[in-house]
Amino acid sequence: MKKRVLLLDAAVLVRKALSLAIAQDPDLEVAGTAANGRIALVKFPSVKPDIVLLDFEMPETDGLATVREIRKKDPRVPIIIFSNLTERSAAVTLEAMSLGVTDYVTKPSYVDLTAATLEAISRELLPKIRALCHLPEVPNRFAPAPQPELQPLPVPVPHSPSLLSPVQIVAIGVSTGGPDALARVLPFLPANFPVPVVIVQHMPPIFTSLLASRLSAKSVLPVRECVSGEPLTSGRVVIAPGDFHMILSQEDGRLLLKTHQGPKENFCRPSVDVLFHSIARVLGTRALAVVLTGMGQDGLKGCEALHGLGARIYVQDEASSVVWGMPGLVARSGLADKILPLDQIGAEIVRATALKAAARIQG
């Protein structure tokens, strides 16, 4: 049975373009369209969508109001924002995600019905719709590269505590569902947290700086976007800027965070793998990698490198993940020391860094 999509956008041309893009996937169908939230809310009970796609800029009932009302009717149906990339839209998107929006896709600067526009929309949108509707990835020109065949989930084999080095950095990789996940993990970290925290969240420019501000307001630790060349500092949370990779570098005995715009990895920039590989080269076993909810396989290769050096790796469990792509692949590859519900991850990070804090006190 095809998954049913409800489309909301004020522009007839955009609704048509989205309908044509979605029609390219044989597992999806447009079950209803609406020019504003009021119409969509009337249609919602009869359409019974498996997923909702909407813009914010709509007359009568805008996107935020529509999200609030949809969540009253159905707290679980996935909602994707499809909007322009502006500071205002980024701020509204992050607000909407706190209300229950699942993910977002950036609308092309100009939408028409040309093949190039439809392909651009489909390339970004269809894999996300499929992932959120729990459809398998397909090897077409729009979907991410096929994942390796999954084996039964192995039982994690933790490292022996006597062999563990003190953690000197916590590195977090996250994608779909990330803003909410981070907002639930970071508040667990106390003001005297003894090591730096570095984060790759798959987001475009503008979004990451606003996300850092929102997370900083929820956390006792300062959270901000990375400035290339800054020193790695304990008790600080740094997020990779949108469209820039972030890496750890060692120069003249100093640990620095740098950004660059090298090629995308796993279709992503920033990429979790790029960050994790750099940490493996510089700190090796002294790292704790955490992979949270997200689609795709970004972070898998970096976890392989870190695991091979003896670093600890924690992943979010399937039940609490919006999409168990990134953490699921790490877990199924046997690389995870712990597979944890989201509400336990913050406390486990604190426990893992306690050895570092004890060493500092003794020193």
Wavefront OBJ file of the C-alpha trace (Angstrom):
o trace
v 0.000 0.000 0.000
v 1.310 3.423 -0.942
v 2.176 5.960 1.759
v -0.138 8.946 1.702
v 1.285 12.487 1.582
v -0.616 15.662 2.486
v 0.867 18.813 0.828
v 0.397 22.351 2.165
v 1.716 25.373 0.264
v 0.142 28.683 -0.711
v 1.579 28.563 -4.250
v -0.185 26.447 -6.872
v 3.105 26.020 -8.766
v 4.891 24.669 -5.687
v 2.078 22.212 -4.968
v 2.245 21.029 -8.576
v 6.042 20.635 -8.475
v 5.876 18.697 -5.227
v 3.123 16.471 -6.603
v 5.173 15.672 -9.709
v 8.295 14.958 -7.636
v 6.444 12.639 -5.262
v 4.744 10.866 -8.180
v 8.197 9.627 -9.271
v 8.238 7.283 -6.280
v 5.958 4.237 -6.790
v 5.586 3.798 -3.028
v 4.136 7.282 -2.461
v 0.968 9.123 -3.443
v -0.318 12.655 -2.894
v -3.505 12.040 -0.945
v -4.442 15.708 -0.588
v -3.275 19.284 -1.119
v -4.153 22.568 0.574
v -3.341 26.246 0.087
v -3.404 26.996 3.813
v -3.540 25.335 7.180
v -7.282 25.849 7.674
v -8.086 23.792 4.574
v -5.508 21.169 5.503
v -6.936 20.737 8.992
v -10.397 20.191 7.511
v -9.013 17.558 5.133
v -6.718 15.883 7.657
v -9.223 13.387 9.198
v -10.441 12.083 5.828
v -7.041 12.073 4.112
v -5.388 10.161 6.996
v -1.867 11.022 5.778
v 1.211 8.985 6.589
v 3.272 12.183 6.345
v 2.622 15.939 6.042
v 4.698 18.381 3.982
v 4.144 22.098 4.598
v 5.513 25.623 4.246
v 5.201 28.356 6.883
v 4.086 31.200 4.659
v 0.388 30.497 4.252
v -2.680 32.744 4.597
v -5.374 32.347 7.271
v -3.642 29.584 9.245
v 0.153 29.640 8.948
v 2.624 26.798 9.360
v 3.236 27.082 13.101
v -0.458 27.241 13.936
v -1.071 24.300 11.616
v 1.655 22.235 13.285
v 0.119 22.890 16.709
v -3.307 21.755 15.533
v -1.993 18.685 13.691
v -0.180 17.599 16.829
v -3.447 17.805 18.761
v -5.059 15.517 16.198
v -2.111 13.172 15.720
v 1.017 13.353 17.918
v 2.980 10.878 15.789
v 2.483 11.631 12.071
v 5.809 12.855 10.594
v 5.837 16.507 9.481
v 8.448 17.927 7.091
v 8.919 21.660 6.614
v 9.540 22.710 2.995
v 10.540 26.362 3.103
v 12.998 28.962 1.818
v 16.445 29.299 3.400
v 16.283 32.606 5.273
v 17.137 33.578 8.829
v 13.454 33.987 9.594
v 12.500 30.606 8.114
v 15.376 28.944 9.979
v 14.227 30.456 13.275
v 10.613 29.444 12.631
v 11.715 25.943 11.608
v 13.600 25.435 14.853
v 10.580 26.717 16.785
v 8.383 24.288 14.851
v 10.737 21.405 15.622
v 10.284 22.135 19.309
v 6.530 21.766 18.670
v 6.916 18.394 16.984
v 8.054 18.951 13.389
v 10.200 16.001 12.370
v 12.496 17.351 9.646
v 12.915 20.049 7.006
v 13.938 20.423 3.379
v 15.158 23.689 1.887
v 12.978 24.955 -0.953
v 14.858 25.895 -4.167
v 15.238 29.666 -4.616
v 13.038 29.432 -7.713
v 10.441 26.714 -8.183
v 9.189 25.774 -11.630
v 8.257 22.561 -13.412
v 11.541 21.983 -15.239
v 13.299 18.646 -14.960
v 16.207 20.269 -13.086
v 13.918 21.701 -10.406
v 11.995 18.466 -9.990
v 15.222 16.504 -9.652
v 16.581 18.961 -7.056
v 13.393 18.644 -5.004
v 13.286 14.864 -5.351
v 16.944 14.378 -4.454
v 16.471 16.116 -1.102
v 12.892 15.207 -0.342
v 12.188 11.624 -1.399
v 14.829 9.896 0.764
v 13.550 11.785 3.821
v 9.923 10.914 3.121
v 10.849 7.255 2.629
v 12.894 7.146 5.837
v 10.187 8.793 7.932
v 7.534 6.481 6.426
v 9.750 3.464 7.233
v 10.151 2.522 3.589
v 13.378 0.752 2.553
v 16.071 2.713 0.810
v 16.075 2.173 -2.939
v 19.085 2.331 -5.297
v 17.802 5.125 -7.532
v 19.403 8.394 -8.542
v 17.777 10.284 -5.681
v 18.391 8.049 -2.699
v 21.648 7.905 -0.703
v 24.095 5.133 -1.533
v 22.724 1.724 -0.531
v 23.695 0.565 2.904
v 25.544 -2.691 3.491
v 23.414 -5.744 4.205
v 22.528 -5.713 7.871
v 23.302 -8.656 10.072
v 21.456 -9.538 13.304
v 22.255 -7.029 16.031
v 25.326 -8.256 17.958
v 25.556 -8.063 21.721
v 27.817 -5.087 22.609
v 31.136 -6.080 24.153
v 32.272 -3.151 26.317
v 35.939 -2.342 26.691
v 37.534 -3.464 29.935
v 37.433 -0.515 32.385
v 41.047 -1.170 33.332
v 42.111 -0.589 29.723
v 40.178 2.624 29.117
v 42.007 5.916 28.750
v 40.444 9.039 30.255
v 38.028 10.683 27.828
v 39.424 13.967 26.500
v 36.643 14.824 24.052
v 32.986 13.964 23.457
v 32.017 13.984 19.766
v 28.350 13.775 18.783
v 26.970 13.038 15.327
v 23.258 13.522 14.617
v 20.841 14.249 11.785
v 17.059 13.781 11.499
v 15.470 14.529 14.869
v 18.702 16.064 16.093
v 17.586 19.429 17.505
v 15.178 17.775 19.905
v 17.670 15.010 20.778
v 20.424 17.509 21.545
v 18.018 19.623 23.603
v 17.376 16.560 25.750
v 21.009 15.408 26.086
v 23.005 18.601 26.665
v 21.115 19.769 29.794
v 22.466 16.673 31.585
v 26.024 18.009 31.298
v 26.993 19.976 34.432
v 28.701 23.369 34.591
v 31.982 21.696 35.615
v 31.922 19.228 32.713
v 35.621 18.328 32.344
v 36.034 17.928 28.553
v 35.031 19.663 25.304
v 31.954 18.608 23.339
v 31.930 18.862 19.540
v 28.828 18.257 17.438
v 28.004 17.640 13.799
v 24.305 18.194 13.156
v 23.279 17.917 9.521
v 21.904 21.397 8.858
v 22.302 24.118 6.231
v 23.890 27.533 6.893
v 22.017 29.908 9.207
v 20.325 27.003 10.980
v 23.412 25.924 12.934
v 24.097 29.301 14.547
v 20.443 29.609 15.566
v 20.457 26.037 16.870
v 23.543 26.814 18.960
v 21.773 29.816 20.503
v 18.674 27.793 21.326
v 20.713 24.964 22.863
v 22.830 27.411 24.854
v 19.644 28.752 26.441
v 18.760 25.222 27.596
v 22.233 24.170 28.784
v 24.460 25.365 31.602
v 27.384 24.914 29.212
v 27.994 27.553 26.518
v 26.985 26.299 23.062
v 28.051 28.066 19.882
v 28.987 27.600 16.262
v 32.626 26.811 15.514
v 35.039 29.582 14.552
v 37.844 28.061 12.486
v 41.148 28.001 14.347
v 39.687 28.243 17.856
v 41.323 26.177 20.613
v 39.583 23.082 21.901
v 38.279 24.129 25.320
v 36.877 22.011 28.147
v 33.360 22.730 29.283
v 32.318 24.217 25.959
v 29.992 22.824 23.275
v 30.882 23.637 19.662
v 28.682 22.902 16.625
v 29.979 22.591 13.052
v 28.685 25.431 10.838
v 26.249 24.537 8.078
v 27.992 23.724 4.765
v 31.413 23.415 6.491
v 33.233 20.334 7.707
v 34.705 20.633 11.211
v 37.930 18.840 12.146
v 40.251 18.514 15.132
v 43.853 19.496 14.458
v 47.019 19.461 16.552
v 49.521 22.251 15.868
v 52.551 23.102 18.013
v 51.135 21.036 20.840
v 47.759 22.841 20.746
v 44.429 21.233 19.897
v 42.450 23.398 17.487
v 39.078 23.151 15.761
v 39.098 24.074 12.104
v 36.487 24.270 9.367
v 36.758 23.766 5.620
v 34.582 23.212 2.571
v 36.123 20.025 1.237
v 34.012 17.575 -0.767
v 30.821 16.274 0.824
v 31.005 12.877 2.472
v 27.899 10.690 2.621
v 26.173 13.540 0.746
v 26.800 15.715 3.817
v 28.738 18.864 4.710
v 29.294 18.985 7.642
v 29.971 15.275 7.889
v 30.195 13.173 11.035
v 32.781 10.917 9.393
v 35.075 13.857 8.648
v 34.993 14.955 12.296
v 35.356 11.442 13.713
v 38.298 10.588 11.451
v 40.135 13.736 12.520
v 39.548 12.912 16.178
v 40.787 9.360 15.608
v 44.025 10.723 14.131
v 44.642 13.189 16.973
v 43.195 11.599 20.137
v 42.466 7.974 19.261
v 41.386 5.982 22.302
v 40.845 9.133 24.375
v 37.594 9.976 22.567
v 33.954 9.184 23.261
v 31.823 9.153 20.100
v 28.048 9.399 20.363
v 25.760 8.753 17.381
v 22.180 9.933 17.735
v 19.081 9.719 15.551
v 19.513 10.255 11.813
v 19.033 8.764 8.366
v 21.848 7.444 6.209
v 25.233 6.102 7.243
v 27.294 9.183 8.087
v 29.466 8.341 11.092
v 29.872 4.628 10.370
v 33.371 4.837 8.871
v 34.492 7.271 11.548
v 33.232 4.908 14.243
v 35.133 2.051 12.605
v 38.346 4.091 12.860
v 37.696 5.104 16.472
v 36.665 1.597 17.515
v 39.824 0.158 16.002
v 41.881 2.468 18.225
v 39.948 1.575 21.377
v 37.712 4.640 21.697
v 34.290 4.315 23.304
v 31.161 4.549 21.159
v 27.592 5.057 22.360
v 24.529 5.066 20.092
v 20.873 5.929 20.559
v 18.504 2.979 20.537
v 15.896 2.341 17.868
v 12.832 2.931 20.037
v 13.798 6.511 20.925
v 15.219 7.469 17.499
v 13.196 9.370 14.909
v 15.170 7.427 12.273
v 17.495 4.578 13.263
v 19.755 4.882 10.246
v 23.031 6.343 11.523
v 22.975 4.821 15.023
v 21.453 1.583 13.755
v 24.268 0.925 11.291
v 26.901 1.521 13.971
v 25.067 -0.795 16.351
v 24.524 -3.537 13.759
v 28.179 -3.357 12.751
v 29.159 -4.317 16.312
v 30.929 -1.014 16.984
v 28.782 0.303 19.847
v 29.855 -0.152 23.449
v 26.407 0.941 24.605
v 23.012 1.207 22.901
v 20.937 3.590 24.984
v 17.547 5.279 25.114
v 17.832 9.008 24.504
v 16.923 9.895 28.084
v 19.912 7.905 29.406
v 22.604 9.199 27.059
v 23.388 12.450 28.883
v 23.931 10.678 32.192
v 26.118 8.023 30.518
v 28.270 10.737 28.943
v 28.774 12.248 32.397
v 29.763 8.851 33.799
v 32.228 8.215 30.964
v 34.002 11.500 31.626
v 34.177 11.000 35.395
v 37.582 9.289 35.029
v 38.934 12.429 33.380
v 37.557 14.569 36.201
v 39.076 12.252 38.820
v 42.454 12.388 37.088
v 42.316 16.185 37.089
v 41.538 16.270 40.817
v 44.386 13.862 41.614
v 46.743 15.858 39.443
l 1 2 3 4 5 6 7 8 9 10 11 12 13 14 15 16 17 18 19 20 21 22 23 24 25 26 27 28 29 30 31 32 33 34 35 36 37 38 39 40 41 42 43 44 45 46 47 48 49 50 51 52 53 54 55 56 57 58 59 60 61 62 63 64 65 66 67 68 69 70 71 72 73 74 75 76 77 78 79 80 81 82 83 84 85 86 87 88 89 90 91 92 93 94 95 96 97 98 99 100 101 102 103 104 105 106 107 108 109 110 111 112 113 114 115 116 117 118 119 120 121 122 123 124 125 126 127 128 129 130 131 132 133 134 135 136 137 138 139 140 141 142 143 144 145 146 147 148 149 150 151 152 153 154 155 156 157 158 159 160 161 162 163 164 165 166 167 168 169 170 171 172 173 174 175 176 177 178 179 180 181 182 183 184 185 186 187 188 189 190 191 192 193 194 195 196 197 198 199 200 201 202 203 204 205 206 207 208 209 210 211 212 213 214 215 216 217 218 219 220 221 222 223 224 225 226 227 228 229 230 231 232 233 234 235 236 237 238 239 240 241 242 243 244 245 246 247 248 249 250 251 252 253 254 255 256 257 258 259 260 261 262 263 264 265 266 267 268 269 270 271 272 273 274 275 276 277 278 279 280 281 282 283 284 285 286 287 288 289 290 291 292 293 294 295 296 297 298 299 300 301 302 303 304 305 306 307 308 309 310 311 312 313 314 315 316 317 318 319 320 321 322 323 324 325 326 327 328 329 330 331 332 333 334 335 336 337 338 339 340 341 342 343 344 345 346 347 348 349 350 351 352 353 354 355 356 357 358 359 360 361 362 363
